[in-house]
């Protein structure tokens, strides 16, 4: 059953993080607004909330607040969603950020998404299942990503969360899962938050609920999920989108705003690649130029107004806006922005 348009369900995307592991890119873009094939990561979260029937959403902002709020305003207008903003002079953490939107969210169950992941999940049935469960919160969990070092969420065989990153009473035989950054919450969760100050929802608020013996539900999914927390992860996510390794992205798909050339090349308006060697897949953004004699591909994105000089070679890489790749450069597994060349290490 889908959430109807008449539903009062609202959503929030957490957008206040500093993105320290993604510097220097986050000196230019808030993490939730960083471009993925030329469009803000935030667009994917907005699309997920809209598909779930949300008609108005909120964000919190802190780092590069004005830039984040401008992106959020543009993307919500694009999707036809209302927007509420809570700017945090001092970063408040995940629970503090949600608490700052209490007036906006507290009238009904609500969705919360982390703004720094790409996780194209259909959330409509999730909201309905949460409503029927009677739980104070539902955490969307998945198998731990290979090599992941995330704190685990432990759930029992009935689908009830019992412990989070070692916090909580536990009970019987438990299985560890990875938290995806998506929750559905009852307004009662606000009763377990501190009145003020920075606070973490998983480390502090949910353990209080568990200690009281109240239910937090586990929703187990198996789907594409990517945390764009490091240059390596940011690069891989874009290559995954380019190679269509993600589920269908719907209205948020970057391919909807580009013209397809041949089997696996996409160009936005003003892109110039004539005379270049382009083994796809490759994506060329607005007004970029790839000079004759350059080799670009496979698995390359070239951003707006970027220029790739003759003789340059680029493979499995991302070139961001206004960046020039000189004729002597040979890039592989690299994010190039301005004078920075960020590899996988």
C-alpha positions as CSV (number, residue, x, y, z in Angstrom):
1,X,0.0,0.0,0.0
2,X,1.4,3.4,-1.0
3,X,1.2,6.5,1.1
4,X,-1.5,8.7,-0.5
5,X,-1.0,12.3,-1.5
6,X,-3.4,13.3,1.3
7,X,-1.0,11.8,3.9
8,X,0.5,14.2,6.4
9,X,3.8,12.3,6.4
10,X,6.7,14.7,6.2
11,X,10.4,14.1,5.6
12,X,13.8,15.5,6.6
13,X,17.2,15.2,5.0
14,X,20.2,15.7,7.3
15,X,22.5,18.2,5.6
16,X,24.6,19.9,8.3
17,X,27.7,17.7,8.3
18,X,31.1,19.1,7.7
19,X,32.3,16.4,5.2
20,X,35.9,16.5,6.6
21,X,36.9,13.2,4.9
22,X,35.9,14.6,1.5
23,X,38.0,17.8,1.7
24,X,39.0,19.7,-0.4
25,X,35.8,19.1,-2.3
26,X,33.6,20.1,0.6
27,X,35.3,23.4,0.7
28,X,33.4,24.1,-2.5
29,X,30.2,22.0,-2.0
30,X,28.2,21.0,1.1
31,X,28.4,17.2,1.2
32,X,24.7,16.7,0.6
33,X,24.9,19.0,-2.5
34,X,28.1,17.6,-4.0
35,X,27.5,16.8,-7.7
36,X,26.9,13.3,-9.0
37,X,27.2,13.3,-12.8
38,X,26.5,17.0,-12.7
39,X,23.5,17.2,-10.3
40,X,23.4,17.5,-6.6
41,X,23.4,14.3,-4.5
42,X,20.5,15.9,-2.6
43,X,18.2,15.4,-5.7
44,X,18.2,11.6,-5.1
45,X,16.9,12.0,-1.5
46,X,14.2,14.5,-2.6
47,X,13.1,12.0,-5.3
48,X,12.9,9.2,-2.7
49,X,10.8,11.3,-0.3
50,X,8.5,12.4,-3.1
51,X,7.9,8.8,-4.2
52,X,7.0,8.0,-0.6
53,X,4.2,10.6,-0.7
54,X,5.9,13.4,1.2
55,X,4.7,16.8,0.1
56,X,6.8,18.9,2.3
57,X,10.3,18.3,3.7
58,X,12.9,19.9,6.0
59,X,16.6,20.2,6.2
60,X,19.1,21.3,8.8
61,X,22.2,23.3,7.6
62,X,25.5,24.4,9.1
63,X,28.5,24.0,6.8
64,X,28.3,26.3,3.8
65,X,24.7,26.9,5.0
66,X,23.7,29.4,2.3
67,X,24.9,27.1,-0.5
68,X,23.1,24.1,1.0
69,X,19.9,26.1,1.4
70,X,20.0,27.4,-2.1
71,X,20.4,23.8,-3.5
72,X,17.6,22.6,-1.3
73,X,15.3,25.4,-2.4
74,X,16.0,24.8,-6.1
75,X,15.6,21.0,-5.8
76,X,12.4,21.2,-3.8
77,X,11.0,23.7,-6.3
78,X,11.9,21.3,-9.1
79,X,10.1,18.4,-7.4
80,X,7.1,20.5,-6.3
81,X,7.8,20.0,-2.5
82,X,7.5,22.5,0.3
83,X,10.7,23.2,2.2
84,X,11.5,24.1,5.8
85,X,15.0,25.0,6.9
86,X,16.7,24.9,10.3
87,X,20.1,26.6,10.3
88,X,22.4,25.5,13.1
89,X,25.0,28.1,14.3
90,X,26.6,25.2,16.3
91,X,26.2,21.8,14.7
92,X,23.7,19.8,16.7
93,X,24.3,16.2,15.6
94,X,21.7,13.9,14.1
95,X,19.2,14.0,17.0
96,X,19.7,17.7,17.6
97,X,19.1,18.3,14.0
98,X,15.8,16.4,14.0
99,X,14.9,18.1,17.3
100,X,15.3,21.5,15.6
101,X,12.6,20.5,13.1
102,X,10.2,19.3,15.8
103,X,7.4,21.8,15.1
104,X,7.4,20.8,11.5
105,X,7.6,17.1,12.0
106,X,5.8,16.2,15.2
107,X,2.2,15.9,13.9
108,X,2.6,12.5,12.3
109,X,5.1,9.7,11.6
110,X,8.0,11.1,9.6
111,X,10.9,10.0,7.4
112,X,14.6,11.0,8.0
113,X,17.4,10.4,5.5
114,X,21.1,11.0,5.7
115,X,22.1,13.5,3.1
116,X,25.4,11.9,2.3
117,X,24.4,8.6,0.8
118,X,23.0,7.4,-2.5
119,X,20.4,4.8,-1.6
120,X,17.6,4.7,-4.3
121,X,15.0,2.8,-2.2
122,X,11.3,2.9,-2.6
123,X,10.1,4.2,0.8
124,X,6.3,4.1,0.4
125,X,5.7,0.6,1.7
126,X,8.2,1.3,4.5
127,X,6.1,4.1,6.0
128,X,2.9,1.9,5.9
129,X,4.7,-1.0,7.6
130,X,6.0,1.3,10.3
131,X,2.6,2.6,11.0
132,X,1.2,-0.9,11.4
133,X,4.0,-2.1,13.6
134,X,3.4,0.3,16.6
135,X,7.2,0.8,16.9
136,X,8.6,4.2,18.0
137,X,11.0,4.0,15.1
138,X,11.9,1.8,12.1
139,X,15.6,1.6,11.1
140,X,16.3,0.5,7.5
141,X,19.1,-2.0,7.7
142,X,21.1,-4.1,5.2
143,X,24.0,-6.6,5.3
144,X,27.3,-5.0,6.3
145,X,29.1,-3.7,3.1
146,X,32.3,-5.6,2.3
147,X,35.1,-4.0,4.2
148,X,32.8,-1.7,6.1
149,X,33.8,-0.5,9.5
150,X,30.4,0.8,10.6
151,X,28.9,0.2,14.0
152,X,26.4,-2.6,13.7
153,X,22.8,-2.6,14.6
154,X,21.8,-5.9,16.2
155,X,18.3,-7.3,15.7
156,X,16.5,-10.4,16.9
157,X,14.7,-12.9,14.7
158,X,11.4,-11.1,15.1
159,X,12.8,-7.9,13.5
160,X,13.2,-5.9,16.7
161,X,16.4,-3.9,17.2
162,X,18.1,-4.8,20.5
163,X,21.4,-3.1,20.4
164,X,23.1,-0.3,18.4
165,X,26.9,-0.1,18.2
166,X,27.1,-2.0,21.5
167,X,24.6,0.2,23.2
168,X,21.3,-1.2,24.6
169,X,20.3,-4.2,26.6
170,X,20.5,-6.9,23.9
171,X,18.5,-10.1,24.3
172,X,19.1,-13.7,23.1
173,X,20.5,-14.5,19.7
174,X,21.1,-11.3,17.7
175,X,22.3,-10.7,14.1
176,X,24.4,-7.6,13.2
177,X,23.3,-5.3,10.3
178,X,24.4,-2.1,8.7
179,X,22.3,1.0,9.2
180,X,21.5,2.7,5.9
181,X,20.8,6.2,7.2
182,X,17.0,5.9,6.6
183,X,14.5,5.9,9.5
184,X,10.8,6.3,10.0
185,X,9.9,7.8,13.4
186,X,6.9,8.3,15.6
187,X,6.5,11.7,17.2
188,X,7.1,9.9,20.5
189,X,10.8,9.8,19.7
190,X,11.0,13.5,20.6
191,X,10.2,12.6,24.2
192,X,13.5,10.8,24.5
193,X,15.7,13.6,23.2
194,X,17.5,16.1,25.4
195,X,16.0,19.6,25.6
196,X,19.0,21.2,24.0
197,X,22.6,20.7,22.8
198,X,24.3,18.3,20.4
199,X,23.0,14.8,20.4
200,X,23.3,11.6,18.3
201,X,20.1,9.7,17.5
202,X,21.8,6.2,17.3
203,X,24.3,6.6,20.1
204,X,22.1,8.4,22.6
205,X,18.4,8.6,21.8
206,X,17.6,5.1,20.5
207,X,19.5,3.4,23.4
208,X,17.3,5.3,25.8
209,X,14.3,3.8,24.0
210,X,15.7,0.3,24.1
211,X,16.5,0.5,27.8
212,X,12.9,1.3,28.4
213,X,11.9,-1.8,26.6
214,X,10.1,0.1,23.9
215,X,10.1,-1.2,20.3
216,X,12.4,-0.1,17.5
217,X,11.8,-2.1,14.3
218,X,14.3,-3.4,11.8
219,X,13.4,-3.2,8.2
220,X,15.9,-5.4,6.3
221,X,16.6,-4.6,2.6
222,X,19.2,-5.7,0.1
223,X,19.8,-2.9,-2.4
224,X,22.5,-0.6,-3.8
225,X,23.9,1.7,-1.1
226,X,26.8,4.1,-1.2
227,X,28.3,6.4,1.4
228,X,30.1,9.3,-0.4
229,X,32.3,10.0,2.6
230,X,35.7,9.8,0.9
231,X,37.1,10.7,-2.5
232,X,37.4,7.0,-3.3
233,X,33.8,6.4,-2.4
234,X,32.7,9.5,-4.2
235,X,34.5,8.4,-7.4
236,X,33.1,4.9,-7.2
237,X,29.5,6.1,-6.7
238,X,29.7,8.2,-9.9
239,X,31.2,5.4,-11.9
240,X,28.4,3.1,-10.6
241,X,25.8,5.6,-11.8
242,X,27.5,6.0,-15.1
243,X,27.7,2.3,-15.7
244,X,24.1,1.7,-14.6
245,X,25.1,-0.4,-11.6
246,X,22.5,1.4,-9.4
247,X,18.8,0.6,-9.4
248,X,16.5,2.8,-11.6
249,X,16.8,6.4,-10.4
250,X,13.5,7.6,-11.8
251,X,13.1,11.4,-12.2
252,X,16.5,11.9,-10.5
253,X,18.4,10.1,-13.2
254,X,21.1,12.3,-14.7
255,X,20.5,10.6,-18.0
256,X,17.1,12.3,-18.4
257,X,18.9,15.7,-18.9
258,X,21.4,14.5,-21.5
259,X,21.4,13.5,-25.1
260,X,22.5,10.0,-25.9
261,X,25.1,9.6,-28.6
262,X,25.7,6.0,-29.8
263,X,25.5,3.3,-27.3
264,X,27.2,4.7,-24.2
265,X,28.0,8.4,-24.5
266,X,25.8,11.2,-23.1
267,X,26.1,14.9,-23.8
268,X,24.5,17.9,-22.2
269,X,24.0,21.2,-24.0
270,X,27.2,22.8,-25.4
271,X,29.5,19.8,-24.8
272,X,32.2,19.6,-27.6
273,X,34.0,16.3,-28.2
274,X,34.5,16.2,-31.9
275,X,37.8,14.6,-32.9
276,X,38.5,13.1,-29.5
277,X,38.7,9.4,-28.9
278,X,35.8,8.4,-26.6
279,X,35.5,4.8,-25.6
280,X,32.3,4.7,-23.5
281,X,30.7,4.8,-21.2
282,X,31.3,8.6,-20.8
283,X,29.2,11.6,-19.8
284,X,30.0,15.2,-20.9
285,X,28.4,18.1,-19.1
286,X,27.3,21.5,-20.3
287,X,29.9,23.6,-22.2
288,X,32.8,21.2,-21.6
289,X,35.4,20.8,-24.3
290,X,37.5,17.7,-25.2
291,X,40.0,18.6,-27.8
292,X,40.9,16.5,-30.8
293,X,43.7,14.0,-29.9
294,X,42.5,13.5,-26.3
295,X,41.4,10.0,-25.1
296,X,38.5,10.1,-22.7
297,X,37.0,6.8,-21.4
298,X,36.0,4.3,-20.6
299,X,34.1,5.3,-17.4
300,X,34.6,9.0,-17.4
301,X,32.6,12.1,-16.4
302,X,33.6,15.5,-17.6
303,X,32.0,18.4,-15.8
304,X,30.6,21.8,-16.8
305,X,33.0,24.1,-18.6
306,X,35.9,21.7,-18.0
307,X,38.5,21.4,-20.7
308,X,40.6,18.3,-21.7
309,X,43.6,19.3,-23.8
310,X,44.8,17.3,-26.8
311,X,47.1,14.5,-25.8
312,X,45.5,14.0,-22.3
313,X,44.3,10.5,-21.4
314,X,41.5,9.9,-18.8
315,X,40.1,6.6,-17.7
316,X,37.8,5.6,-14.8
317,X,37.8,9.2,-13.5
318,X,35.7,12.2,-12.8
319,X,36.6,15.7,-13.9
320,X,34.6,18.4,-12.0
321,X,33.5,21.8,-13.2
322,X,35.9,24.4,-14.5
323,X,38.9,22.0,-14.4
324,X,41.5,21.9,-17.1
325,X,43.4,18.6,-17.8
326,X,46.6,19.4,-19.5
327,X,48.0,17.6,-22.6
328,X,50.6,15.7,-20.5
329,X,48.2,14.3,-17.9
330,X,47.2,10.6,-17.8
331,X,44.5,10.1,-15.2
332,X,43.1,6.8,-13.9
333,X,40.9,6.3,-10.8
334,X,41.1,10.0,-10.1
335,X,38.7,12.9,-9.1
336,X,40.1,16.0,-10.7
337,X,38.9,19.4,-9.5
338,X,40.7,22.7,-10.1
339,X,44.4,21.9,-9.3
340,X,43.6,18.9,-7.1
341,X,44.0,15.3,-8.3
342,X,42.4,12.9,-5.7
343,X,43.2,9.2,-6.1
344,X,41.7,6.2,-4.4
345,X,44.3,6.1,-1.7
